[in-house]
């Protein structure tokens, strides 16, 4: 049995304020185009045992991507049962989801 803690992180380009030269006391607007480009880092760390780390970078996040990451974790040691502690985000699959790998057990954190 392997025990994992799972989390996701959104990273991306944030808007910045532009400045430009002007006469003293004159405020000149410095226009810029706000564009957002997001990516997601899925990470799982093994709590007890080999202290392994699994990572997956994706441009989006949904239940299919979450199942893909759970499958990646389950394939690290196919003969072991992988118990994964995770929060209850809307894109996480439930324990009864048929797409869940057979050797994965989900342990949801209580809501806060």
Residue pairs with C-beta under 8 A, 6 or more apart in sequence:
1 80
1 81
1 82
1 83
2 46
2 49
2 50
2 76
2 77
2 80
2 81
2 82
2 83
3 46
3 47
3 48
3 49
3 83
3 85
4 44
4 45
4 46
4 47
4 54
4 73
4 82
4 83
4 84
4 85
5 44
5 45
5 47
5 84
5 85
5 86
6 42
6 43
6 44
6 69
6 73
6 84
6 85
6 86
7 42
7 43
7 44
7 86
7 87
8 40
8 41
8 42
8 43
8 61
8 89
9 40
9 41
9 43
10 38
10 39
10 40
10 61
11 38
11 39
11 40
11 41
12 36
12 37
12 38
12 39
13 35
13 36
13 37
14 36
15 32
15 34
15 35
15 36
16 32
17 30
18 30
18 31
18 32
19 30
20 28
20 30
22 28
38 59
39 57
39 58
39 59
40 57
40 58
40 59
40 60
40 61
40 65
41 55
41 56
41 57
42 55
42 56
42 57
42 58
42 61
42 65
42 66
42 69
43 53
43 54
43 55
43 56
44 53
44 54
44 69
44 73
44 84
45 51
45 52
45 53
45 54
46 52
46 53
47 85
52 76
54 69
54 72
54 73
54 76
56 65
56 68
56 69
56 72
58 65
61 91
62 91
63 91
63 92
63 93
63 97
63 99
64 99
65 91
66 91
66 92
66 93
67 93
67 97
67 99
67 100
70 84
70 93
70 100
70 101
70 104
71 101
73 82
73 84
73 104
74 82
74 101
74 103
74 104
76 82
78 103
79 103
80 103
81 103
81 104
81 105
82 101
82 103
82 104
82 105
83 105
83 107
84 104
84 105
84 106
84 107
85 107
85 108
85 109
86 92
86 106
86 107
86 108
86 109
87 108
87 109
88 108
88 109
88 111
92 106
92 108
93 99
93 100
93 106
94 106
95 105
95 106
95 108
100 106
